[in-house]
Amino acid sequence: MKKKVFLTRRLHDFALKELKKKYLIEIHSGKIPIPQTKLRSKIKDVDGLICFPYDKINSETMEVAEKLKVISTYSVGFDHIDTESAKKRKIRVGYTPEVLTDATADLAFALMIDLLRRVSEGDRIIRENKWRVIYGAYDYVGADLQNKTLGILGLGRIGKTLAKRAKAFDMKIVYHNRNRLSPAKEKSLGAKYLSFEKIISQSDIISVHVPHTSQTENMLNAKIFKKMKKSSFLINTARGKVIDEKDLISALKKKEIAGAGLDVFANEPISKENQLTKLQNVVLAPHIGSSTKETRAKMAEITVRNLNLGINGKKPIYSVGY
Ligand code: DGY
């Protein structure tokens, strides 16, 4: 008899074809993220689960899943999964790092250029028919990237790739990480280690690349924004909850910092009622860090491979903990 796999959203057609060859699959349609009651009723007798960011897979969810062998998430982030509970229940957890590193670093860089050169702001000005002055000496002036200090919070795969991009743009790179890199690695990246406090007070741009955990939740808040340079920008392509969004809105309104480029939010999707949408010094993206054709296809491939391994009791290629 074929094993059963439940998907909380649709994956690429090629991935579904692969899955259908081996398993009986069912795909949730309707409200996203999937409501807990439906998720719990669906995973009762499945062997594998494919999920996406914001599908809450906690201990209560897993409690009902008696046969579940693997949770394979189509994402690098796994803050939506209680990985400790999974480990206790001997449920493998697979995720998709590496393949999305370049795409996500590119988006962080894109947000940074957009903010400093006011590209989206200019686009809005034209679309709203507000372009009046042509080539005015002080009009729509942005800032150079060259010689600016980029502070990277979290120098993992994505942070390091961003550093490489920044080096090519002649930026000064400083970073803070749980573990400091070796002097040789720091030298090759051209990145200087600083304390968290110094990153906050010295950077012209801060880009966030830490995972969302109980330690990092709201780590950037009113107290921190007050210590940043008034001319500085904040970029977040990691997870929205790492920033206290209400405090950020207030800091942007009070001009305590110069602007923000955000791909992730405390609660997604955000609506046009969100105060962030009213601010000109903010560039917003709908959580598209990994969203390129090539990257998303690779993520689907890894998601299926992780599932195939875990469902057979083996360690996924990219595995969390167990
Ligand atoms: C992930 O995979 O967790 C990222 O948020 C994608 O952008």
Residues whose N, C-alpha, C, O or C-beta is under 5 A from the ligand:
A	BS01	DGY	Y74 S75 V76 G77 A238 H287 I288 G289 S290
